[in-house]
Amino acid sequence: MKKYLLGVSAIVLAVGFTAFTAKKDVTLYRYDGLQSENERKIATNYTKMTSNIFCLGAGNECAVVMSFDNGDHPDFTNVTFQDGTGFPKGGGAFLFNLQKN
């Protein structure tokens, strides 16, 4: 009986932890602004999308993916941006950006 106790305990813990794992939603915001460093930092240049998008072109901002749905435009509070390009790079609810390639 003792030899099964560890296995049963592991199963109970695994079920318990997965039962309380929150689903992480992501929100896609398409970039509609000019391709410049300053414009990429303006949240109103990004529009919430409910469907997938295709990024065509080369090296330009296409969209950002955020871990929080802030409505029509992303919340760039505490988001940092790359010097020289203005691409979001981390912090806040920012997960990653999509670039045309």
N, CA, C and O atoms as a GROMACS GRO file, in nm:
protein
  404
    1MET      N    1   0.082  -0.119   0.000
    1MET     CA    2   0.000   0.000   0.000
    1MET      C    3   0.087   0.126   0.000
    1MET      O    4   0.055   0.223  -0.068
    2LYS      N    5   0.195   0.125   0.075
    2LYS     CA    6   0.281   0.242   0.083
    2LYS      C    7   0.343   0.275  -0.053
    2LYS      O    8   0.363   0.392  -0.086
    3LYS      N    9   0.374   0.172  -0.132
    3LYS     CA   10   0.439   0.199  -0.259
    3LYS      C   11   0.346   0.268  -0.359
    3LYS      O   12   0.394   0.332  -0.453
    4TYR      N   13   0.216   0.258  -0.341
    4TYR     CA   14   0.121   0.326  -0.428
    4TYR      C   15   0.088   0.468  -0.381
    4TYR      O   16   0.034   0.548  -0.458
    5LEU      N   17   0.120   0.498  -0.259
    5LEU     CA   18   0.085   0.628  -0.202
    5LEU      C   19   0.150   0.744  -0.278
    5LEU      O   20   0.086   0.846  -0.302
    6LEU      N   21   0.276   0.729  -0.316
    6LEU     CA   22   0.346   0.835  -0.389
    6LEU      C   23   0.283   0.856  -0.527
    6LEU      O   24   0.264   0.971  -0.569
    7GLY      N   25   0.252   0.750  -0.598
    7GLY     CA   26   0.190   0.759  -0.730
    7GLY      C   27   0.053   0.823  -0.724
    7GLY      O   28   0.020   0.909  -0.806
    8VAL      N   29  -0.027   0.781  -0.628
    8VAL     CA   30  -0.162   0.837  -0.612
    8VAL      C   31  -0.153   0.984  -0.573
    8VAL      O   32  -0.232   1.066  -0.621
    9SER      N   33  -0.059   1.018  -0.488
    9SER     CA   34  -0.041   1.159  -0.447
    9SER      C   35  -0.003   1.245  -0.568
    9SER      O   36  -0.053   1.357  -0.581
   10ALA      N   37   0.083   1.195  -0.654
   10ALA     CA   38   0.124   1.270  -0.772
   10ALA      C   39   0.006   1.292  -0.865
   10ALA      O   40  -0.009   1.401  -0.922
   11ILE      N   41  -0.077   1.193  -0.882
   11ILE     CA   42  -0.195   1.206  -0.969
   11ILE      C   43  -0.292   1.308  -0.911
   11ILE      O   44  -0.345   1.392  -0.984
   12VAL      N   45  -0.316   1.301  -0.782
   12VAL     CA   46  -0.408   1.394  -0.716
   12VAL      C   47  -0.356   1.537  -0.730
   12VAL      O   48  -0.434   1.628  -0.758
   13LEU      N   49  -0.227   1.558  -0.712
   13LEU     CA   50  -0.170   1.692  -0.726
   13LEU      C   51  -0.181   1.741  -0.870
   13LEU      O   52  -0.214   1.858  -0.894
   14ALA      N   53  -0.153   1.655  -0.966
   14ALA     CA   54  -0.160   1.694  -1.107
   14ALA      C   55  -0.302   1.736  -1.145
   14ALA      O   56  -0.321   1.837  -1.211
   15VAL      N   57  -0.400   1.658  -1.103
   15VAL     CA   58  -0.540   1.692  -1.132
   15VAL      C   59  -0.577   1.822  -1.062
   15VAL      O   60  -0.644   1.907  -1.121
   16GLY      N   61  -0.535   1.838  -0.939
   16GLY     CA   62  -0.566   1.959  -0.863
   16GLY      C   63  -0.508   2.083  -0.926
   16GLY      O   64  -0.576   2.186  -0.934
   17PHE      N   65  -0.382   2.077  -0.972
   17PHE     CA   66  -0.320   2.194  -1.032
   17PHE      C   67  -0.382   2.229  -1.167
   17PHE      O   68  -0.399   2.347  -1.198
   18THR      N   69  -0.415   2.130  -1.248
   18THR     CA   70  -0.474   2.160  -1.379
   18THR      C   71  -0.617   2.209  -1.366
   18THR      O   72  -0.665   2.282  -1.453
   19ALA      N   73  -0.685   2.172  -1.261
   19ALA     CA   74  -0.823   2.215  -1.243
   19ALA      C   75  -0.831   2.365  -1.216
   19ALA      O   76  -0.934   2.426  -1.244
   20PHE      N   77  -0.726   2.424  -1.165
   20PHE     CA   78  -0.729   2.565  -1.129
   20PHE      C   79  -0.639   2.651  -1.218
   20PHE      O   80  -0.609   2.765  -1.183
   21THR      N   81  -0.595   2.598  -1.332
   21THR     CA   82  -0.514   2.676  -1.425
   21THR      C   83  -0.605   2.766  -1.506
   21THR      O   84  -0.700   2.720  -1.570
   22ALA      N   85  -0.576   2.895  -1.504
   22ALA     CA   86  -0.659   2.992  -1.577
   22ALA      C   87  -0.622   2.990  -1.725
   22ALA      O   88  -0.505   2.977  -1.761
   23LYS      N   89  -0.722   3.002  -1.810
   23LYS     CA   90  -0.699   3.010  -1.952
   23LYS      C   91  -0.639   3.146  -1.984
   23LYS      O   92  -0.690   3.249  -1.939
   24LYS      N   93  -0.534   3.147  -2.061
   24LYS     CA   94  -0.469   3.273  -2.096
   24LYS      C   95  -0.516   3.315  -2.235
   24LYS      O   96  -0.484   3.251  -2.335
   25ASP      N   97  -0.593   3.422  -2.240
   25ASP     CA   98  -0.642   3.474  -2.366
   25ASP      C   99  -0.540   3.569  -2.425
   25ASP      O  100  -0.466   3.637  -2.353
   26VAL      N  101  -0.537   3.574  -2.555
   26VAL     CA  102  -0.450   3.670  -2.624
   26VAL      C  103  -0.537   3.751  -2.719
   26VAL      O  104  -0.639   3.703  -2.768
   27THR      N  105  -0.494   3.874  -2.744
   27THR     CA  106  -0.568   3.963  -2.833
   27THR      C  107  -0.473   4.016  -2.939
   27THR      O  108  -0.362   4.060  -2.909
   28LEU      N  109  -0.517   4.012  -3.062
   28LEU     CA  110  -0.439   4.056  -3.177
   28LEU      C  111  -0.483   4.196  -3.216
   28LEU      O  112  -0.602   4.222  -3.234
   29TYR      N  113  -0.385   4.286  -3.230
   29TYR     CA  114  -0.413   4.423  -3.273
   29TYR      C  115  -0.333   4.452  -3.400
   29TYR      O  116  -0.210   4.446  -3.399
   30ARG      N  117  -0.403   4.482  -3.511
   30ARG     CA  118  -0.338   4.513  -3.639
   30ARG      C  119  -0.285   4.656  -3.637
   30ARG      O  120  -0.351   4.747  -3.587
   31TYR      N  121  -0.165   4.675  -3.692
   31TYR     CA  122  -0.105   4.808  -3.698
   31TYR      C  123  -0.153   4.879  -3.824
   31TYR      O  124  -0.139   4.825  -3.934
   32ASP      N  125  -0.209   5.001  -3.809
   32ASP     CA  126  -0.262   5.078  -3.921
   32ASP      C  127  -0.188   5.209  -3.944
   32ASP      O  128  -0.225   5.285  -4.034
   33GLY      N  129  -0.086   5.238  -3.865
   33GLY     CA  130  -0.018   5.368  -3.873
   33GLY      C  131   0.094   5.371  -3.975
   33GLY      O  132   0.119   5.274  -4.047
   34LEU      N  133   0.162   5.485  -3.978
   34LEU     CA  134   0.279   5.501  -4.064
   34LEU      C  135   0.394   5.416  -4.010
   34LEU      O  136   0.401   5.392  -3.889
   35GLN      N  137   0.481   5.373  -4.096
   35GLN     CA  138   0.593   5.289  -4.055
   35GLN      C  139   0.709   5.376  -4.006
   35GLN      O  140   0.811   5.389  -4.073
   36SER      N  141   0.689   5.436  -3.888
   36SER     CA  142   0.794   5.518  -3.829
   36SER      C  143   0.806   5.486  -3.680
   36SER      O  144   0.713   5.432  -3.621
   37GLU      N  145   0.919   5.521  -3.622
   37GLU     CA  146   0.945   5.490  -3.481
   37GLU      C  147   0.840   5.552  -3.389
   37GLU      O  148   0.786   5.483  -3.303
   38ASN      N  149   0.810   5.679  -3.407
   38ASN     CA  150   0.714   5.746  -3.319
   38ASN      C  151   0.572   5.695  -3.335
   38ASN      O  152   0.500   5.682  -3.237
   39GLU      N  153   0.532   5.665  -3.458
   39GLU     CA  154   0.395   5.618  -3.484
   39GLU      C  155   0.370   5.480  -3.425
   39GLU      O  156   0.257   5.450  -3.385
   40ARG      N  157   0.472   5.395  -3.419
   40ARG     CA  158   0.455   5.260  -3.364
   40ARG      C  159   0.429   5.261  -3.214
   40ARG      O  160   0.382   5.161  -3.159
   41LYS      N  161   0.458   5.370  -3.147
   41LYS     CA  162   0.439   5.381  -3.003
   41LYS      C  163   0.299   5.431  -2.965
   41LYS      O  164   0.266   5.438  -2.847
   42ILE      N  165   0.217   5.466  -3.064
   42ILE     CA  166   0.085   5.522  -3.039
   42ILE      C  167  -0.020   5.410  -3.045
   42ILE      O  168  -0.041   5.350  -3.150
   43ALA      N  169  -0.084   5.384  -2.932
   43ALA     CA  170  -0.178   5.272  -2.921
   43ALA      C  171  -0.296   5.283  -3.017
   43ALA      O  172  -0.347   5.181  -3.063
   44THR      N  173  -0.341   5.405  -3.047
   44THR     CA  174  -0.457   5.420  -3.136
   44THR      C  175  -0.425   5.386  -3.281
   44THR      O  176  -0.515   5.381  -3.364
   45ASN      N  177  -0.297   5.363  -3.313
   45ASN     CA  178  -0.260   5.316  -3.447
   45ASN      C  179  -0.278   5.166  -3.462
   45ASN      O  180  -0.254   5.111  -3.570
   46TYR      N  181  -0.320   5.099  -3.357
   46TYR     CA  182  -0.344   4.954  -3.357
   46TYR      C  183  -0.493   4.930  -3.337
   46TYR      O  184  -0.556   4.992  -3.251
   47THR      N  185  -0.550   4.839  -3.417
   47THR     CA  186  -0.693   4.810  -3.411
   47THR      C  187  -0.713   4.662  -3.377
   47THR      O  188  -0.649   4.574  -3.435
   48LYS      N  189  -0.804   4.637  -3.284
   48LYS     CA  190  -0.833   4.499  -3.242
   48LYS      C  191  -0.889   4.420  -3.360
   48LYS      O  192  -0.975   4.469  -3.434
   49MET      N  193  -0.839   4.298  -3.377
   49MET     CA  194  -0.884   4.209  -3.484
   49MET      C  195  -0.951   4.086  -3.422
   49MET      O  196  -0.903   4.033  -3.322
   50THR      N  197  -1.059   4.042  -3.482
   50THR     CA  198  -1.125   3.920  -3.434
   50THR      C  199  -1.097   3.801  -3.524
   50THR      O  200  -1.141   3.690  -3.495
   51SER      N  201  -1.023   3.824  -3.632
   51SER     CA  202  -0.986   3.714  -3.721
   51SER      C  203  -0.836   3.721  -3.748
   51SER      O  204  -0.770   3.819  -3.713
   52ASN      N  205  -0.783   3.617  -3.809
   52ASN     CA  206  -0.641   3.613  -3.842
   52ASN      C  207  -0.608   3.715  -3.949
   52ASN      O  208  -0.694   3.753  -4.029
   53ILE      N  209  -0.484   3.759  -3.951
   53ILE     CA  210  -0.439   3.851  -4.055
   53ILE      C  211  -0.315   3.794  -4.120
   53ILE      O  212  -0.248   3.708  -4.063
   54PHE      N  213  -0.284   3.842  -4.239
   54PHE     CA  214  -0.163   3.803  -4.309
   54PHE      C  215  -0.071   3.924  -4.316
   54PHE      O  216  -0.114   4.033  -4.353
   55CYS      N  217   0.054   3.904  -4.282
   55CYS     CA  218   0.151   4.012  -4.286
   55CYS      C  219   0.238   3.996  -4.409
   55CYS      O  220   0.316   3.902  -4.419
   56LEU      N  221   0.223   4.087  -4.503
   56LEU     CA  222   0.301   4.084  -4.626
   56LEU      C  223   0.388   4.208  -4.634
   56LEU      O  224   0.355   4.310  -4.574
   57GLY      N  225   0.496   4.200  -4.705
   57GLY     CA  226   0.589   4.312  -4.717
   57GLY      C  227   0.723   4.274  -4.657
   57GLY      O  228   0.757   4.156  -4.651
   58ALA      N  229   0.799   4.373  -4.614
   58ALA     CA  230   0.931   4.344  -4.558
   58ALA      C  231   0.964   4.437  -4.442
   58ALA      O  232   0.962   4.559  -4.457
   59GLY      N  233   0.993   4.378  -4.326
   59GLY     CA  234   1.048   4.451  -4.213
   59GLY      C  235   0.960   4.555  -4.147
   59GLY      O  236   1.011   4.636  -4.069
   60ASN      N  237   0.831   4.558  -4.176
   60ASN     CA  238   0.744   4.658  -4.118
   60ASN      C  239   0.655   4.598  -4.011
   60ASN      O  240   0.626   4.479  -4.011
   61GLU      N  241   0.612   4.684  -3.919
   61GLU     CA  242   0.519   4.642  -3.815
   61GLU      C  243   0.387   4.601  -3.878
   61GLU      O  244   0.335   4.671  -3.965
   62CYS      N  245   0.333   4.488  -3.835
   62CYS     CA  246   0.208   4.438  -3.888
   62CYS      C  247   0.102   4.431  -3.778
   62CYS      O  248  -0.012   4.472  -3.799
   63ALA      N  249   0.140   4.380  -3.660
   63ALA     CA  250   0.045   4.364  -3.551
   63ALA      C  251   0.120   4.336  -3.421
   63ALA      O  252   0.238   4.302  -3.422
   64VAL      N  253   0.048   4.352  -3.309
   64VAL     CA  254   0.101   4.311  -3.179
   64VAL      C  255   0.002   4.214  -3.117
   64VAL      O  256  -0.118   4.220  -3.142
   65VAL      N  257   0.055   4.125  -3.035
   65VAL     CA  258  -0.027   4.030  -2.962
   65VAL      C  259  -0.012   4.063  -2.814
   65VAL      O  260   0.099   4.068  -2.761
   66MET      N  261  -0.126   4.086  -2.750
   66MET     CA  262  -0.128   4.125  -2.609
   66MET      C  263  -0.196   4.018  -2.526
   66MET      O  264  -0.283   3.946  -2.576
   67SER      N  265  -0.158   4.007  -2.400
   67SER     CA  266  -0.217   3.907  -2.311
   67SER      C  267  -0.344   3.958  -2.244
   67SER      O  268  -0.403   3.888  -2.162
   68PHE      N  269  -0.385   4.079  -2.277
   68PHE     CA  270  -0.501   4.140  -2.214
   68PHE      C  271  -0.584   4.210  -2.321
   68PHE      O  272  -0.529   4.284  -2.402
   69ASP      N  273  -0.714   4.187  -2.321
   69ASP     CA  274  -0.804   4.252  -2.416
   69ASP      C  275  -0.841   4.389  -2.359
   69ASP      O  276  -0.915   4.399  -2.261
   70ASN      N  277  -0.789   4.492  -2.422
   70ASN     CA  278  -0.813   4.628  -2.375
   70ASN      C  279  -0.918   4.700  -2.460
   70ASN      O  280  -0.928   4.822  -2.455
   71GLY      N  281  -0.994   4.626  -2.538
   71GLY     CA  282  -1.094   4.689  -2.624
   71GLY      C  283  -1.037   4.716  -2.762
   71GLY      O  284  -0.962   4.634  -2.816
   72ASP      N  285  -1.074   4.831  -2.820
   72ASP     CA  286  -1.037   4.862  -2.958
   72ASP      C  287  -0.888   4.881  -2.981
   72ASP      O  288  -0.838   4.855  -3.091
   73HIS      N  289  -0.815   4.926  -2.878
   73HIS     CA  290  -0.672   4.955  -2.892
   73HIS      C  291  -0.595   4.893  -2.775
   73HIS      O  292  -0.650   4.880  -2.666
   74PRO      N  293  -0.469   4.855  -2.796
   74PRO     CA  294  -0.392   4.792  -2.688
   74PRO      C  295  -0.355   4.890  -2.577
   74PRO      O  296  -0.354   5.012  -2.598
   75ASP      N  297  -0.326   4.836  -2.461
   75ASP     CA  298  -0.279   4.916  -2.349
   75ASP      C  299  -0.128   4.905  -2.345
   75ASP      O  300  -0.074   4.798  -2.312
   76PHE      N  301  -0.057   5.013  -2.379
   76PHE     CA  302   0.089   5.011  -2.382
   76PHE      C  303   0.151   5.056  -2.249
   76PHE      O  304   0.269   5.090  -2.245
   77THR      N  305   0.072   5.056  -2.141
   77THR     CA  306   0.127   5.090  -2.010
   77THR      C  307   0.238   4.992  -1.975
   77THR      O  308   0.216   4.871  -1.980
   78ASN      N  309   0.353   5.041  -1.941
   78ASN     CA  310   0.472   4.962  -1.904
   78ASN      C  311   0.532   4.882  -2.019
   78ASN      O  312   0.617   4.796  -1.994
   79VAL      N  313   0.490   4.906  -2.143
   79VAL     CA  314   0.551   4.841  -2.259
   79VAL      C  315   0.674   4.921  -2.300
   79VAL      O  316   0.670   5.044  -2.304
   80THR      N  317   0.782   4.850  -2.329
   80THR     CA  318   0.904   4.916  -2.377
   80THR      C  319   0.914   4.900  -2.528
   80THR      O  320   0.858   4.806  -2.585
   81PHE      N  321   0.986   4.990  -2.593
   81PHE     CA  322   0.998   4.992  -2.738
   81PHE      C  323   1.145   4.992  -2.778
   81PHE      O  324   1.229   5.047  -2.707
   82GLN      N  325   1.176   4.930  -2.891
   82GLN     CA  326   1.313   4.925  -2.942
   82GLN      C  327   1.356   5.063  -2.990
   82GLN      O  328   1.281   5.132  -3.060
   83ASP      N  329   1.476   5.102  -2.951
   83ASP     CA  330   1.532   5.227  -3.000
   83ASP      C  331   1.560   5.215  -3.149
   83ASP      O  332   1.609   5.112  -3.196
   84GLY      N  333   1.528   5.318  -3.223
   84GLY     CA  334   1.557   5.320  -3.366
   84GLY      C  335   1.444   5.267  -3.453
   84GLY      O  336   1.429   5.312  -3.567
   85THR      N  337   1.364   5.172  -3.402
   85THR     CA  338   1.254   5.118  -3.482
   85THR      C  339   1.118   5.149  -3.422
   85THR      O  340   1.020   5.166  -3.496
   86GLY      N  341   1.110   5.157  -3.290
   86GLY     CA  342   0.982   5.179  -3.224
   86GLY      C  343   0.898   5.054  -3.207
   86GLY      O  344   0.786   5.061  -3.157
   87PHE      N  345   0.952   4.939  -3.249
   87PHE     CA  346   0.877   4.815  -3.232
   87PHE      C  347   0.862   4.784  -3.083
   87PHE      O  348   0.959   4.795  -3.009
   88PRO      N  349   0.740   4.746  -3.037
   88PRO     CA  350   0.725   4.703  -2.898
   88PRO      C  351   0.817   4.584  -2.874
   88PRO      O  352   0.832   4.499  -2.961
   89LYS      N  353   0.878   4.579  -2.755
   89LYS     CA  354   0.971   4.467  -2.728
   89LYS      C  355   0.948   4.396  -2.597
   89LYS      O  356   1.004   4.288  -2.577
   90GLY      N  357   0.869   4.450  -2.506
   90GLY     CA  358   0.845   4.379  -2.381
   90GLY      C  359   0.772   4.464  -2.278
   90GLY      O  360   0.748   4.583  -2.299
   91GLY      N  361   0.737   4.400  -2.169
   91GLY     CA  362   0.672   4.467  -2.058
   91GLY      C  363   0.521   4.474  -2.072
   91GLY      O  364   0.466   4.447  -2.179
   92GLY      N  365   0.454   4.509  -1.963
   92GLY     CA  366   0.309   4.522  -1.963
   92GLY      C  367   0.241   4.395  -2.011
   92GLY      O  368   0.284   4.285  -1.978
   93ALA      N  369   0.135   4.410  -2.089
   93ALA     CA  370   0.060   4.296  -2.141
   93ALA      C  371   0.114   4.251  -2.276
   93ALA      O  372   0.056   4.161  -2.338
   94PHE      N  373   0.223   4.310  -2.324
   94PHE     CA  374   0.280   4.277  -2.456
   94PHE      C  375   0.338   4.135  -2.454
   94PHE      O  376   0.413   4.099  -2.364
   95LEU      N  377   0.300   4.055  -2.557
   95LEU     CA  378   0.356   3.921  -2.573
   95LEU      C  379   0.459   3.919  -2.686
   95LEU      O  380   0.574   3.882  -2.665
   96PHE      N  381   0.418   3.958  -2.807
   96PHE     CA  382   0.511   3.964  -2.920
   96PHE      C  383   0.449   4.045  -3.032
   96PHE      O  384   0.328   4.070  -3.032
   97ASN      N  385   0.532   4.086  -3.128
   97ASN     CA  386   0.479   4.159  -3.243
   97ASN      C  387   0.501   4.078  -3.370
   97ASN      O  388   0.589   3.993  -3.378
   98LEU      N  389   0.420   4.106  -3.467
   98LEU     CA  390   0.429   4.042  -3.598
   98LEU      C  391   0.483   4.145  -3.695
   98LEU      O  392   0.435   4.259  -3.700
   99GLN      N  393   0.581   4.104  -3.772
   99GLN     CA  394   0.637   4.194  -3.872
   99GLN      C  395   0.614   4.134  -4.010
   99GLN      O  396   0.612   4.012  -4.026
  100LYS      N  397   0.598   4.220  -4.108
  100LYS     CA  398   0.584   4.174  -4.246
  100LYS      C  399   0.718   4.118  -4.291
  100LYS      O  400   0.822   4.179  -4.266
  101ASN      N  401   0.714   4.003  -4.356
  101ASN     CA  402   0.839   3.945  -4.407
  101ASN      C  403   0.818   3.861  -4.529
  101ASN      O  404   0.914   3.806  -4.583
   0.00000   0.00000   0.00000
